Amino acid sequence: MPYRAPVAEFQFILDKIVPLAPVAATKRFSEATADLAGAILLEAGKLCDSVLAPLQRPGDLTPARLENGIVRTPPGFADGFRAIAEGGWIGVSAPAEHGGMGLPQIVGMAIGDMMAGACLALQLNPLLTQGQIEALAHHASDEIKELYLPKLISGEWSGTMNLTEPQAGSDVGAVRTRAEPNGDGTYAITGQKIFITWGDADFMANVCHLVLARLPGAAPGTKGISLFLVPKFLPDAAGNPGKRNGVNVVSLEHKLGLHGSPTCVMAYEGATGWLVGAESKGMAAMFTMMNNARLGVAMQGVGVAEAAFQAALAYAGERRQMGPIIDHADVRRMLVTMRAEIFAARTIGLACAAAIDMAAAGAGAEAEARAALLTPIAKAYGTDMGMAVSEMGVQVHGGMGFIEETGAAQYCRDVRVTAIYEGTNGIQAMDLVGRKLADGGEAAFRLLDEVQAAAEAARTAEPDLAGAVWDAAETLRETTEWMLAQEAPDRFAGCVAYLRAFARVLGGHFHLRAAIAEGAGSPRAGLARFYIRRLLPMHAAHLAEAREGAEGVFALSPEALAG
C-alpha cells in the first residue's frame, strides 16, 4: 500500500487533543482558523501522496553523488522540490512581510510530519531552509533579511547549518574554522565542516550556509564563536547569484540511510561571509535554528514511523501464514503498539509546537518555559519511537522485512540518524534534567498539575484509565523532586530514563484525552486502554532506573569494561 498522509488524524488532534483554537485566538495567528488549517493540511496531504511519496524508493536506489564538483541528486528530486517551493510550503510559518504565510508552527510541524513520512530524504532540504529562515529573521541585519529571506522562503535559494568539524561534534566550542575581517564589513571564512545535510544540489540557484567560526582573538570555547552567512554564489548588485564564492563540496558521506539526501564535507577557503548577530554570540543565533530543527526532527521520527506502520499494516492484511497474519496475536500486538506510540509522540510534538506559537504570540514566560521543557522530550521520544516503530515494521514483515525490495528496511535505515543529529538524544535528556529543571522544576510541575487535573476530570468516564494516568504523573512528580535534589553526575546518569518516563506519562495523558473525546467503546478509547494498560507502566521501570544515580554507571573502569 502506498503512503497516505494522515490528514484526518491531524484534524482530530488539532480539534480535540492539542487544540488549534487557543493559538488562533491570539492576534498574531488570528487568520489560522480551523477551516484554513484543514484546507492547508488537505492540500499538503495531496502533495505528499502524489508527488513526494513516489520519490521514496528511487531516492534510496539512486543516491545523490558528487560528479566533477557538482552534486547530482536522484531522479525526480528536482521536480519534487519545485512542487514544494511553488506550493509555498517552505514558507508556511515564515514571516508574511518577506513572502511567508505566517501560519503557526503547529500547522507547519504537521505538514513536516507528512512530508517526512512521504520522503524524508527530500524533506530534509526545506526543513533546514526553514530553520535558517528562523535564525535570520531573529538575528540578521535588515539588509540580509531583505535580500535573503524572500529567496529562501520562495525556494529559489536553500539554506544549511554548518556546525560540525572533524574534531568538533557535540563539543561545538572546539570549532577551528576562522573568520578574518576583510575591512569592508565582510569576513573571509576558512575551514572545513562535515555532515552538512543538503550542502549542495543541482536544482538550486544558490545555497546559503550558516557557518560557525572564530574571529581573531576570540575567547576560547563557545563564548568565542560567531555566526556567518556564506552563500555559494555572491549576490550581485541586483541580488542575483553572481561570482562563485570560495566554498566547495569536497566529498559526500557514505551513509547507512537517507541516500537521496547529500551529506557533504564542505571546504571554506577564504569564502566571503557576513556576520549574523553580534560578534561572539554565534551560539545564541544558531540555537534559534537548532531549536526549530529539533522539533522538526521530532516530527520526522513520527512521520517515518507513520509510513512504516502503514506498510506493515498493509502487509499484515495480505500475508497469509496459517491465515492472515494480522489475525495472529503477536502481529496484532505489534501493530497496535506502533499506532499507539505514533499517536503519543505526535501529540507531544504538536503540544510543543502549540507552546512555541503561544510564546511567539506574546503569551508570556509560562508558554516559553512550556516550549523549552517539551522540546527535548519531543525530539528524543519522537526519534526513539521512530526507530522502534520502523524496526517493529520489519518484524511484522518477517523475512521479507529483511529484503530491501519491500522497502521496510529503508525506514529503519533512514530514521536512524534522527536520534543523533540536532543534539543526540542523550544530550536532549541532559538538557531536560539540567537547564530545563533549572527553574526549580516549576515548568515541569505546572505541566504535571495539568495532567493530573485532566485525569481527575476523566475519572467518571474512564475511572481505571484516569487513575493510572494520575498515579503515573504523581510518581513522575516524586522523581522530579528527587532529580532536583541531586548533583549533576547523578542527574545525568538517569536522565535518559527520566525523559522516557516523562514521555510515557504525557503519552498516557493525550491518549486519555482522546478516549474522553470519542467516548467509551470507540476505537480511540480502545487504543488508549492499550497504551495506558500496557505501555504506560514502563514509566515505573524508567523512574526506578533514573533514581539509581551515577554509582552503577561508573562502577566499571574502562579497563574493566574491556575485560
C-alpha positions as CSV (number, residue, x, y, z in Angstrom):
1,M,0.0,0.0,0.0
2,P,1.5,3.4,-0.9
3,Y,1.9,6.0,1.8
4,R,-1.2,8.1,2.6
5,A,-0.8,11.4,4.5
6,P,-2.9,11.1,7.8
7,V,-4.8,14.3,7.3
8,A,-7.8,13.1,9.3
9,E,-5.6,12.3,12.2
10,F,-4.2,15.8,12.3
11,Q,-7.6,17.3,12.0
12,F,-8.8,15.3,15.0
13,I,-5.7,16.2,17.1
14,L,-6.0,19.9,16.3
15,D,-9.7,19.9,17.1
16,K,-9.9,17.7,20.2
17,I,-6.4,16.9,21.7
18,V,-4.0,19.7,21.1
19,P,-6.5,22.4,20.0
20,L,-5.5,24.9,17.4
21,A,-8.3,27.2,18.8
22,P,-6.2,28.9,21.5
23,V,-3.5,29.7,19.0
24,A,-5.9,31.1,16.5
25,A,-7.5,33.2,19.3
26,T,-4.3,35.3,19.5
27,K,-3.8,38.4,17.5
28,R,-0.7,37.1,15.8
29,F,-2.4,33.9,14.4
30,S,-5.9,35.1,14.1
31,E,-6.1,34.0,10.5
32,A,-5.2,30.4,11.3
33,T,-8.8,29.3,11.6
34,A,-9.8,25.6,11.7
35,D,-11.2,25.8,8.2
36,L,-8.0,27.4,6.8
37,A,-5.8,24.9,8.6
38,G,-7.9,22.0,7.4
39,A,-7.7,23.2,3.8
40,I,-3.9,23.6,4.0
41,L,-3.4,20.2,5.5
42,L,-5.6,18.6,2.8
43,E,-3.5,20.2,0.1
44,A,-0.3,19.3,1.8
45,G,-1.5,15.7,2.0
46,K,-2.2,15.6,-1.7
47,L,1.3,16.8,-2.4
48,C,2.8,14.1,-0.2
49,D,0.7,11.3,-1.6
50,S,1.0,12.1,-5.3
51,V,4.4,13.8,-5.7
52,L,6.7,13.1,-2.7
53,A,5.9,9.5,-1.7
54,P,6.8,8.2,-5.2
55,L,10.3,9.5,-4.7
56,Q,11.0,7.5,-1.5
57,R,12.4,4.3,-3.1
58,P,14.1,6.0,-6.1
59,G,16.0,8.2,-3.7
60,D,17.4,5.2,-2.0
61,L,18.1,3.2,-5.1
62,T,19.7,6.1,-7.0
63,P,21.7,8.0,-4.3
64,A,23.0,11.5,-4.6
65,R,26.5,11.6,-6.0
66,L,29.4,14.1,-6.5
67,E,30.3,14.4,-10.1
68,N,33.1,16.8,-11.3
69,G,32.4,19.0,-8.3
70,I,28.6,19.0,-8.9
71,V,26.2,17.3,-6.5
72,R,23.8,15.2,-8.7
73,T,20.5,14.5,-6.9
74,P,18.2,11.4,-7.5
75,P,15.8,11.4,-10.4
76,G,12.6,13.3,-9.6
77,F,14.0,15.2,-6.7
78,A,14.3,18.4,-8.6
79,D,10.6,18.2,-9.6
80,G,9.6,17.2,-6.1
81,F,11.4,20.2,-4.6
82,R,10.0,22.5,-7.1
83,A,6.5,21.3,-6.2
84,I,7.2,22.0,-2.5
85,A,8.6,25.5,-3.3
86,E,5.9,26.5,-5.8
87,G,3.2,25.4,-3.3
88,G,4.6,27.8,-0.8
89,W,5.3,25.0,1.7
90,I,8.7,26.2,2.7
91,G,7.3,29.5,4.0
92,V,4.2,28.1,5.8
93,S,5.4,29.6,9.2
94,A,7.8,32.2,7.7
95,P,7.2,36.0,8.2
96,A,4.5,37.3,5.9
97,E,6.4,40.5,5.3
98,H,9.0,38.5,3.4
99,G,6.7,36.3,1.5
100,G,5.8,33.6,4.0
101,M,2.3,32.5,5.1
102,G,2.9,33.4,8.8
103,L,1.0,30.4,10.0
104,P,1.6,28.9,13.4
105,Q,4.3,26.2,13.9
106,I,1.6,23.7,14.9
107,V,0.4,23.7,11.3
108,G,3.9,23.8,9.9
109,M,5.0,20.8,12.0
110,A,2.0,18.8,10.9
111,I,3.0,19.4,7.3
112,G,6.6,18.5,8.1
113,D,5.4,15.2,9.6
114,M,3.5,14.3,6.5
115,M,6.4,15.2,4.2
116,A,8.9,13.2,6.2
117,G,6.6,10.2,6.0
118,A,6.4,10.6,2.3
119,C,10.1,11.1,1.6
120,L,12.4,12.0,4.4
121,A,15.5,12.4,2.2
122,L,13.9,15.2,0.3
123,Q,12.0,16.8,3.2
124,L,15.3,17.5,4.9
125,N,16.0,20.2,2.4
126,P,13.1,22.5,3.2
127,L,13.5,21.7,7.0
128,L,17.0,23.2,7.1
129,T,15.9,26.2,5.0
130,Q,13.0,26.8,7.4
131,G,15.5,26.7,10.3
132,Q,17.7,29.2,8.6
133,I,14.8,31.5,7.9
134,E,14.0,31.4,11.6
135,A,17.6,32.3,12.5
136,L,17.9,35.1,10.0
137,A,14.5,36.6,11.0
138,H,15.6,36.8,14.6
139,H,19.3,37.8,14.3
140,A,20.3,39.1,10.9
141,S,20.6,42.7,9.8
142,D,17.8,44.3,7.9
143,E,19.9,44.2,4.7
144,I,20.4,40.5,5.0
145,K,16.8,39.9,5.7
146,E,15.6,41.9,2.8
147,L,17.9,40.1,0.3
148,Y,17.9,36.5,1.6
149,L,14.6,35.8,3.3
150,P,12.3,36.2,0.2
151,K,14.6,33.9,-1.8
152,L,14.8,31.3,0.9
153,I,11.0,31.4,1.5
154,S,10.2,31.1,-2.2
155,G,12.6,28.1,-2.5
156,E,14.7,29.9,-5.1
157,W,17.6,29.5,-2.7
158,S,18.1,27.0,0.1
159,G,19.8,27.1,3.5
160,T,22.1,24.9,5.6
161,M,23.7,25.0,9.0
162,N,27.4,24.3,9.4
163,L,28.5,23.4,12.9
164,T,30.3,20.1,12.9
165,E,34.0,19.7,12.2
166,P,36.1,16.5,12.4
167,Q,37.3,17.4,16.0
168,A,34.1,19.3,17.0
169,G,30.9,17.4,17.1
170,S,28.7,18.0,20.2
171,D,31.7,19.9,21.6
172,V,30.9,22.9,19.5
173,G,33.4,25.0,21.5
174,A,36.2,23.1,19.7
175,V,35.4,24.7,16.4
176,R,38.6,25.9,14.5
177,T,37.1,27.5,11.4
178,R,38.5,31.1,11.2
179,A,36.9,34.3,10.2
180,E,39.1,37.2,9.2
181,P,37.7,40.7,8.7
182,N,38.1,41.9,5.1
183,G,37.8,45.6,6.1
184,D,34.6,46.2,4.2
185,G,32.1,44.7,6.5
186,T,32.6,41.1,5.2
187,Y,34.7,38.3,6.5
188,A,37.0,35.7,4.9
189,I,35.9,32.2,6.2
190,T,38.4,29.4,6.2
191,G,38.0,25.9,7.5
192,Q,36.3,22.5,7.0
193,K,32.8,21.4,8.0
194,I,31.4,17.8,7.9
195,F,28.0,16.2,8.0
196,I,26.4,19.1,6.2
197,T,23.0,17.9,5.1
198,W,22.0,19.2,1.6
199,G,25.2,21.2,1.4
200,D,24.7,21.5,-2.3
201,A,22.2,20.5,-5.0
202,D,22.0,20.6,-8.8
203,F,18.5,22.2,-8.7
204,M,19.2,25.2,-6.6
205,A,20.2,28.7,-7.8
206,N,22.1,29.3,-4.6
207,V,22.9,27.5,-1.4
208,C,23.3,29.7,1.7
209,H,25.4,28.4,4.6
210,L,25.2,29.5,8.2
211,V,28.7,28.8,9.5
212,L,30.2,28.9,13.0
213,A,33.7,30.4,13.0
214,R,36.1,32.3,15.3
215,L,37.2,35.8,14.9
216,P,40.8,36.8,15.7
217,G,41.4,37.0,19.4
218,A,38.1,35.4,20.3
219,A,37.6,33.8,23.6
220,P,38.1,30.0,23.8
221,G,35.1,27.7,23.8
222,T,31.6,28.5,22.8
223,K,31.9,32.1,24.1
224,G,34.2,33.0,21.3
225,I,32.1,31.6,18.4
226,S,30.4,33.9,15.8
227,L,27.9,33.1,13.1
228,F,28.3,33.9,9.4
229,L,26.2,33.7,6.3
230,V,28.2,32.3,3.4
231,P,26.4,31.9,0.1
232,K,27.7,29.6,-2.7
233,F,27.3,32.4,-5.1
234,L,27.9,36.0,-4.1
235,P,24.8,38.1,-4.8
236,D,25.3,40.8,-7.4
237,A,24.0,44.4,-7.3
238,A,20.6,43.2,-8.3
239,G,20.6,40.5,-5.6
240,N,21.0,37.6,-8.1
241,P,23.7,34.9,-7.9
242,G,26.9,36.3,-9.2
243,K,30.6,35.3,-8.6
244,R,31.3,31.9,-7.2
245,N,32.3,32.1,-3.6
246,G,35.2,30.1,-2.0
247,V,33.1,27.2,-0.7
248,N,33.1,23.8,-2.3
249,V,31.9,20.3,-1.6
250,V,34.9,18.0,-1.0
251,S,33.0,14.7,-0.8
252,L,29.7,13.1,0.1
253,E,29.4,10.8,3.1
254,H,28.6,7.1,2.6
255,K,25.7,6.6,5.0
256,L,23.5,3.9,6.5
257,G,20.4,5.5,5.0
258,L,19.0,8.7,3.6
259,H,20.9,8.0,0.4
260,G,18.9,10.5,-1.6
261,S,20.0,13.4,0.7
262,P,23.6,14.5,0.0
263,T,25.6,14.9,3.3
264,C,28.6,16.9,2.4
265,V,32.1,17.7,3.5
266,M,32.5,21.4,2.9
267,A,35.7,23.3,2.4
268,Y,35.8,27.1,3.0
269,E,38.9,28.8,1.5
270,G,38.7,32.5,2.2
271,A,35.0,32.4,1.4
272,T,33.2,35.7,1.8
273,G,30.7,35.8,4.6
274,W,28.5,38.3,6.6
275,L,28.2,38.3,10.3
276,V,24.8,37.3,11.7
277,G,24.1,38.7,15.1
278,A,26.8,40.1,17.4
279,E,30.4,39.0,17.5
280,S,31.0,36.0,19.7
281,K,27.2,35.5,20.0
282,G,27.0,32.9,17.3
283,M,25.7,30.1,19.5
284,A,22.7,32.2,20.6
285,A,21.8,32.8,16.9
286,M,22.5,29.2,15.9
287,F,20.4,27.8,18.7
288,T,17.4,29.6,17.2
289,M,17.9,27.5,14.1
290,M,18.7,24.3,16.1
291,N,15.6,24.5,18.4
292,N,13.4,24.9,15.3
293,A,15.1,22.0,13.8
294,R,14.9,19.8,16.9
295,L,11.1,19.9,16.9
296,G,11.2,19.4,13.1
297,V,13.4,16.3,13.6
298,A,10.9,15.0,16.3
299,M,8.2,15.1,13.7
300,Q,10.5,13.4,11.2
301,G,10.7,10.5,13.5
302,V,6.9,10.5,13.8
303,G,6.4,10.8,10.0
304,V,8.7,7.8,9.2
305,A,7.0,5.8,11.9
306,E,3.7,6.5,10.3
307,A,5.0,5.3,6.9
308,A,6.5,2.2,8.4
309,F,3.2,1.4,10.2
310,Q,1.1,1.9,7.1
311,A,3.4,-0.5,5.2
312,A,3.3,-3.1,8.0
313,L,-0.5,-2.9,8.3
314,A,-1.0,-3.4,4.6
315,Y,1.4,-6.3,4.5
316,A,-0.1,-8.0,7.6
317,G,-3.5,-7.9,5.9
318,E,-2.2,-9.5,2.7
319,R,0.3,-12.1,4.0
320,R,-1.1,-15.5,4.8
321,Q,0.6,-17.9,7.2
322,M,-2.0,-20.1,8.9
323,G,-4.5,-17.4,7.9
324,P,-3.8,-13.7,7.5
325,I,-1.0,-12.8,9.9
326,I,-2.9,-9.7,11.1
327,D,-5.1,-12.2,13.0
328,H,-2.1,-13.6,15.0
329,A,-2.0,-12.1,18.5
330,D,1.7,-11.1,18.4
331,V,1.4,-9.4,15.0
332,R,-1.7,-7.5,16.2
333,R,0.2,-6.6,19.4
334,M,3.0,-5.0,17.3
335,L,0.6,-3.1,15.0
336,V,-1.4,-1.7,17.9
337,T,1.8,-0.8,19.7
338,M,3.0,1.0,16.6
339,R,-0.2,3.1,16.3
340,A,-0.3,3.9,20.0
341,E,3.3,5.1,20.1
342,I,2.8,7.2,17.0
343,F,-0.2,9.0,18.5
344,A,1.6,9.7,21.7
345,A,4.7,11.1,20.0
346,R,2.7,13.1,17.5
347,T,0.6,14.8,20.2
348,I,3.7,15.6,22.3
349,G,5.4,17.2,19.3
350,L,2.3,19.2,18.4
351,A,1.9,20.3,22.0
352,C,5.4,21.6,21.9
353,A,4.6,23.5,18.7
354,A,1.5,25.0,20.2
355,A,3.6,26.3,23.2
356,I,6.1,27.8,20.8
357,D,3.2,29.5,19.0
358,M,1.7,30.9,22.2
359,A,5.1,32.2,23.3
360,A,5.5,33.9,19.9
361,A,2.1,35.4,20.2
362,G,3.1,37.0,23.5
363,A,1.5,34.6,26.0
364,G,4.5,35.2,28.3
365,A,7.1,33.3,30.3
366,E,4.9,30.3,31.1
367,A,4.4,29.5,27.4
368,E,8.2,30.0,26.8
369,A,9.0,27.6,29.6
370,R,6.5,25.0,28.4
371,A,8.0,25.1,24.9
372,A,11.5,24.8,26.3
373,L,10.6,21.9,28.5
374,L,8.8,19.9,25.8
375,T,11.4,20.4,23.1
376,P,14.0,17.8,24.3
377,I,11.1,15.4,25.3
378,A,9.6,15.7,21.8
379,K,12.9,15.3,20.0
380,A,14.1,12.3,21.9
381,Y,10.9,10.4,22.2
382,G,9.8,11.2,18.6
383,T,13.0,9.9,17.2
384,D,13.5,6.9,19.6
385,M,9.9,6.0,18.8
386,G,10.6,6.3,15.1
387,M,13.4,3.9,15.3
388,A,11.4,1.4,17.4
389,V,8.3,1.5,15.2
390,S,10.3,1.2,12.0
391,E,12.2,-1.8,13.4
392,M,8.9,-3.3,14.5
393,G,7.7,-2.9,11.0
394,V,10.5,-5.1,9.7
395,Q,9.4,-7.7,12.3
396,V,5.8,-7.6,11.0
397,H,7.1,-8.3,7.5
398,G,9.2,-11.2,8.8
399,G,11.8,-12.4,6.4
400,M,10.5,-10.1,3.7
401,G,11.3,-7.2,6.0
402,F,15.0,-8.0,5.7
403,I,14.7,-7.9,1.9
404,E,15.3,-4.4,0.5
405,E,12.6,-4.7,-2.2
406,T,9.8,-4.4,0.3
407,G,11.0,-1.0,1.5
408,A,10.5,-1.9,5.2
409,A,14.3,-1.8,5.9
410,Q,14.7,1.6,4.4
411,Y,12.5,3.2,7.1
412,C,14.9,1.8,9.7
413,R,18.0,3.0,7.9
414,D,16.6,6.4,7.1
415,V,15.2,7.3,10.5
416,R,18.2,6.1,12.5
417,V,20.2,9.3,12.2
418,T,17.3,11.4,13.7
419,A,18.3,10.2,17.2
420,I,21.8,11.6,16.5
421,Y,21.5,14.9,14.8
422,E,20.4,18.3,16.2
423,G,21.9,17.0,19.5
424,T,21.9,13.3,20.3
425,N,19.0,12.0,22.4
426,G,21.4,11.7,25.4
427,I,22.2,15.4,25.1
428,Q,18.4,16.1,24.9
429,A,18.0,14.2,28.2
430,M,20.9,16.0,29.9
431,D,19.3,19.3,28.8
432,L,16.0,18.2,30.3
433,V,17.4,17.4,33.8
434,G,19.8,20.3,33.6
435,R,18.7,23.6,32.1
436,K,15.0,22.7,31.9
437,L,14.8,21.9,35.6
438,A,17.0,24.9,36.5
439,D,13.8,26.8,37.4
440,G,13.4,24.5,40.4
441,G,11.1,22.3,38.3
442,E,8.4,24.9,38.1
443,A,7.6,24.3,34.4
444,A,7.6,20.5,34.9
445,F,5.4,20.7,38.0
446,R,2.9,23.0,36.2
447,L,2.6,20.5,33.3
448,L,2.1,17.6,35.8
449,D,-0.6,19.7,37.5
450,E,-2.4,19.9,34.2
451,V,-2.0,16.2,33.6
452,Q,-3.4,15.3,37.0
453,A,-6.3,17.8,36.7
454,A,-7.3,16.3,33.4
455,A,-7.1,12.8,34.9
456,E,-9.3,13.9,37.8
457,A,-11.9,15.3,35.3
458,A,-11.9,12.0,33.4
459,R,-12.5,9.7,36.5
460,T,-16.2,9.5,35.9
461,A,-16.0,8.4,32.3
462,E,-12.8,6.3,32.4
463,P,-12.0,5.6,36.1
464,D,-9.4,2.9,35.6
465,L,-7.5,4.8,32.8
466,A,-7.7,8.1,34.6
467,G,-6.5,6.6,37.9
468,A,-3.5,5.1,36.1
469,V,-2.5,8.3,34.5
470,W,-2.9,10.3,37.7
471,D,-0.8,7.8,39.6
472,A,1.9,7.8,36.9
473,A,2.1,11.6,37.0
474,E,2.4,11.5,40.8
475,T,5.3,9.1,40.6
476,L,7.0,11.3,38.0
477,R,6.5,14.3,40.2
478,E,8.3,12.5,43.1
479,T,11.2,11.6,40.8
480,T,11.4,15.1,39.6
481,E,11.8,16.3,43.2
482,W,14.5,13.6,43.6
483,M,16.3,14.9,40.5
484,L,16.2,18.5,41.8
485,A,18.0,17.3,45.0
486,Q,20.9,15.6,43.1
487,E,24.2,16.9,41.7
488,A,24.9,16.7,38.0
489,P,26.5,13.2,37.9
490,D,23.5,11.5,39.5
491,R,21.1,13.5,37.4
492,F,22.9,12.8,34.1
493,A,23.2,9.1,34.8
494,G,19.5,8.7,35.0
495,C,18.5,11.5,32.5
496,V,17.6,9.2,29.6
497,A,15.3,7.1,31.7
498,Y,13.8,10.1,33.2
499,L,13.0,11.6,29.8
500,R,11.5,8.4,28.6
501,A,9.3,8.2,31.7
502,F,8.1,11.8,31.2
503,A,7.2,11.0,27.6
504,R,5.3,7.9,28.7
505,V,3.2,9.9,31.1
506,L,2.5,12.6,28.6
507,G,1.5,9.9,26.1
508,G,-0.9,8.5,28.6
509,H,-2.3,12.0,29.2
510,F,-3.0,12.5,25.5
511,H,-4.4,9.0,24.9
512,L,-6.8,9.6,27.8
513,R,-8.0,12.9,26.3
514,A,-8.6,11.0,23.0
515,A,-10.6,8.4,24.8
516,I,-12.8,11.0,26.5
517,A,-13.2,12.9,23.2
518,E,-14.6,9.9,21.3
519,G,-16.3,8.1,24.2
520,A,-16.3,4.7,25.8
521,G,-16.3,1.8,23.3
522,S,-14.7,3.9,20.5
523,P,-11.6,2.8,18.6
524,R,-9.6,5.6,20.3
525,A,-10.8,4.5,23.7
526,G,-9.6,1.0,22.8
527,L,-6.2,2.4,21.7
528,A,-5.9,4.5,24.9
529,R,-6.7,1.4,27.0
530,F,-3.9,-0.5,25.2
531,Y,-1.4,2.3,25.8
532,I,-2.3,3.1,29.4
533,R,-2.6,-0.5,30.5
534,R,0.4,-2.0,28.6
535,L,2.8,0.8,27.7
536,L,2.4,3.4,30.4
537,P,3.5,1.0,33.2
538,M,7.0,1.1,31.6
539,H,7.3,4.6,33.2
540,A,7.8,2.9,36.6
541,A,10.9,1.0,35.5
542,H,12.3,4.1,33.8
543,L,11.9,6.1,37.0
544,A,13.5,3.3,39.1
545,E,16.5,3.5,36.8
546,A,16.5,7.3,36.9
547,R,16.8,7.2,40.7
548,E,19.8,4.8,40.7
549,G,22.2,7.7,40.3
550,A,25.7,7.5,38.9
551,E,27.4,4.9,41.1
552,G,26.4,1.9,38.9
553,V,27.2,3.7,35.7
554,F,30.8,4.3,36.8
555,A,31.3,1.1,38.8
556,L,33.4,-0.5,36.0
557,S,36.6,1.3,34.8
558,P,37.3,1.5,31.1
559,E,39.8,-1.3,31.7
560,A,37.2,-3.5,33.4
561,L,34.8,-2.8,30.6
562,A,37.3,-4.2,28.1
563,G,37.5,-7.4,30.2
